[in-house]
Amino acid sequence: MEPKFQKQKHTLLMPDLFPIHMEFLASAIRASGYRVQVLRSSGKAVLDLSLRYIHNDMCYPAMCSLGQELHAITSGEFPLDSIALIQFQTGGGCRASNYGMMLKKALEKLKLSQIPVVTFGFSNLALGSGFSITPLMCQRLLAALTYGDLLMLLTNQIRPYACQPSQVQALASQWSAKLQEELATTRSGITRVKKNIKQMVRAFAAIPTQVKQKVRVGIVGEIYVKYSPFANNHLEEFLQTQDCEYMLPGVLGFIHYCLTGPAVDCELYGGSPIRRGVSLALGRIVQIYENALSQALAPFPQFHRPPSFQEMRRKGEQVLSRGVRMGEGWYLPAEMAELIEGGYPNIICAQPFGCLPNHIVGRGTLRKLQSLYPQANITSIDYDANVSQVNQENRIKLLLSNARDRLGQQQTASSIV
């Protein structure tokens, strides 16, 4: 008999998926009366523990995220009779569909099977008894993702050009604390979200900047590896040391892609009209928040505005059919196309070693993207527990070297004109 999660007894330990977003998401869940803690452990000790208890055919994101949870419960930091583990799953043909089961098997090996596991995904929102998703929680979670996307976008665009970079981090921390408190204690309807994000954009736009020409890099790839510094060996920090501006697409667009996937299946292959209707309705709800974010950025042309989901779909269909939905599916090449068109022609595609869906919809689309965008400078980087970080960084340095050469040629051509 599986252990039951009890709201009043257990603290949910949550792996760190999206570093900027996770505390917002945790606050949104706390507002429904749950106790939540985000796990920030990383490094070789976490991976070694994961490799010991997780089947080595599982993908690198599993090793990282499950490893954080295994490390937490074996660290002695948490009382084992009052914790539960929450694991996020994508569903479909990805190996991430099995994370919950793999975690339970690891707990059995550790003789800790009394610890409840709550799974949270798109095909099964909550399998843990006692954990429920309410409309109000969903509203708060969407607000949390909107705040995370905007804070990520603003800091990444302002930091490289700020006269005082420390001012950017101070403002980001200030807004992060304010929004976490609000998500945990008050309602976060769309009216309040619109007010907050407009104020946030104005605050960041007021930071003094200096005009510089920098190499601009877009980061795409598998949903976990592209965001998690644990998984991508602190890719963003490395790019900061290389004096680049970099851009990551937001999480909201990926959520929109996942939620509207069933409607695409019904359209292309047949299925229940009710399932299709629910899928489209969920997509429209997400789009309300996407539109609010875009409108907040509209008065400030210095900031990159994410395109609508419909625009992303058109960009993706240049490369792949909408029916390709394994892993990141058609949405991954759409992100690359959008970044290239938006002024980020140098693309790093971060992917787990051996991730079949990502190798197909990521690396497998590069030739087509190069033919559509001859100015694109794209490289794919594999991440795994045993891959050399030095080799990864050397490949990225080669990308940046090519980018600087092109930037120099453009500056020379402009001066001649």
Salt bridges, closest charged atoms under 4 A:
GLU2 OE2 - LYS104 NZ 3.24
ASP16 OD2 - ARG40 NH1 2.83
GLU23 OE2 - ARG40 NH2 3.22
ASP48 OD2 - LYS44 NZ 2.72
ASP149 OD1 - HIS21 NE2 2.72
GLU182 OE1 - ARG192 NH1 3.67
GLU237 OE2 - HIS234 ND1 3.45
ASP243 OD1 - LYS214 NZ 2.26
GLU245 OE1 - ARG216 NE 3.20
ASP265 OD2 - ARG325 NH2 2.49
GLU267 OE2 - ARG322 NH2 2.84
GLU290 OE1 - HIS256 ND1 2.72
GLU317 OE2 - ARG322 NE 2.78
GLU335 OE1 - LYS226 NZ 3.08
GLU338 OE2 - HIS304 NE2 2.75
GLU341 OE1 - LYS315 NZ 2.48
ASP382 OD1 - HIS359 NE2 3.85
ASP382 OD1 - ARG363 NH2 3.22
